[in-house]
Amino acid sequence: MSLSARVRVQRGMLHVELDLEVADGEVLAVLGPNGAGKSTLLRVLAGLLPPDDGRVTVDGNPWDDVPAGTRLPPHRRALGMVFQDALLFPHLSVTDNVGYGLRTRGVPRAGRRAAAAAWLDRVGLGDLGDRRPAQLSGGQAQRAALARALVGDPALLLLDEPLSALDARTRLTVRAELRRHLAAFRGSTVLVTHDPVDAMALADRVVVVEGGRVVQEGAPAEVARHPRTDYVARLVGLSLLPGTGEGTTVRLDDGGVVAVAEEVRGPVFAAVRPESVALYRSRPDGSPRNVWRLRLTGATPHGATVRCDLGGEVPLVGDVTATAFAELGLVPGDEVWAAVKASEVSVYER
């Protein structure tokens, strides 16, 4: 493993205990809500925050070793970092910005300008090297920041929400370019993000952090299919219902019963996608196995659909078309009937 980290940090009320390993060429996405400890982890890896305990090694070399009293300063760590904002020096040209790290290592001016120019070509900015950062678009500035991070061939690349400041269209383009460069990067990459799309598109593996602890990890598709906390389920648009399997029903921990298509036993999660939830003003005809009287607690437009938060014995998130929502005449606080086919409920072990 290129990166091996055991990080222990006390930050106010938050106690961070994170153990990570990232192989050469691997991209690890660290996903979690605000205040979970993600940025604290990056600051420790970058050498900007001393850990209270633990050890960080890269390619077998100790960067932090609290018991041994080892602490490598940031400028001696073979790493590159891309922040939320590009943070380019406004008084330097784009070429000099990209080559700045090489300058601090004593690389002669001609050498660092040649290396910077080569990387600017790779990120599609070869003809913009003489410009100042203020003359770049947001996407161009972030590509320049990526070139600056990679120009020194670091062993570790740290990405702190690198796409969050970009508009939606630019984000698509830069994400695709970033994915291409990460695929060619030989070192280890740690990507911190709030966006599950970034994690799914860029990462080989995902670690979910809540309250300073790892609560789930695995391949992106597996984490999305089988979330183990409500935070992850909400990110990927699922209603997560913990309970106990009793044959073809799941008795929920918070009350309520959900019918499922196949027999299950023991502690399980039942997961329902928003598009599987149908809403009615009166109890639907026939004999659907899953019908609950719930209360609409919130409604948020999402393009042609409205996402409905439903509270009650089986709390759900449902998506209905804007037309259907208007025809039902729903407003927050209304009682509705929600129906879900048993075959539309996914069940997996806790």
Stockholm file with secondary structure:
# STOCKHOLM 1.0

chainA/1-350         MSLSARVRVQRGMLHVELDLEVADGEVLAVLGPNGAGKSTLLRVLAGLLPPDDGRVTVDGNPWDDVPAGTRLPPHRRALGMVFQDALLFPHLSVTDNVGYGLRTRGVPRAGRRAAAAAWLDRVGLGDLGDRRPAQLSGGQAQRAALARALVGDPALLLLDEPLSALDARTRLTVRAELRRHLAAFRGSTVLVTHDPVDAMALADRVVVVEGGRVVQEGAPAEVARHPRTDYVARLVGLSLLPGTGEGTTVRLDDGGVVAVAEEVRGPVFAAVRPESVALYRSRPDGSPRNVWRLRLTGATPHGATVRCDLGGEVPLVGDVTATAFAELGLVPGDEVWAAVKASEVSVYER
#=GR chainA/1-350 SS CCEEEEEEEEETTEEEEEEEEECTTCEEEEECCTTSSHHHHHHHHHTSSCCSEEEEEETTEEEEETTTTEECCGGGSCEEEECSSCCCCTTSCHHHHHTHHHHHTTCCHHHHHHHHHHHHHHTTCTTCTTSCGGGSCHHHHHHHHHHHHHTTCCSEEEEESTTTTSCHHHHHHHHHHHHHHHHHCCSEEEEEESCHHHHHHHCSEEEEEETTEEEEEECHHHHHHSCCSHHHHHHTTCEEEEEEEEEEEEEETTSCEEEEEEEEEEEEEEEECGGGCEEESSCCSSCCSCEEEEEEEEEEEETTEEEEEEESSSCEEEEEEHHHHHHHTCCTTCEEEEECCGGGEEEEEC
#=GC SS_cons         CCEEEEEEEEETTEEEEEEEEECTTCEEEEECCTTSSHHHHHHHHHTSSCCSEEEEEETTEEEEETTTTEECCGGGSCEEEECSSCCCCTTSCHHHHHTHHHHHTTCCHHHHHHHHHHHHHHTTCTTCTTSCGGGSCHHHHHHHHHHHHHTTCCSEEEEESTTTTSCHHHHHHHHHHHHHHHHHCCSEEEEEESCHHHHHHHCSEEEEEETTEEEEEECHHHHHHSCCSHHHHHHTTCEEEEEEEEEEEEEETTSCEEEEEEEEEEEEEEEECGGGCEEESSCCSSCCSCEEEEEEEEEEEETTEEEEEEESSSCEEEEEEHHHHHHHTCCTTCEEEEECCGGGEEEEEC
//
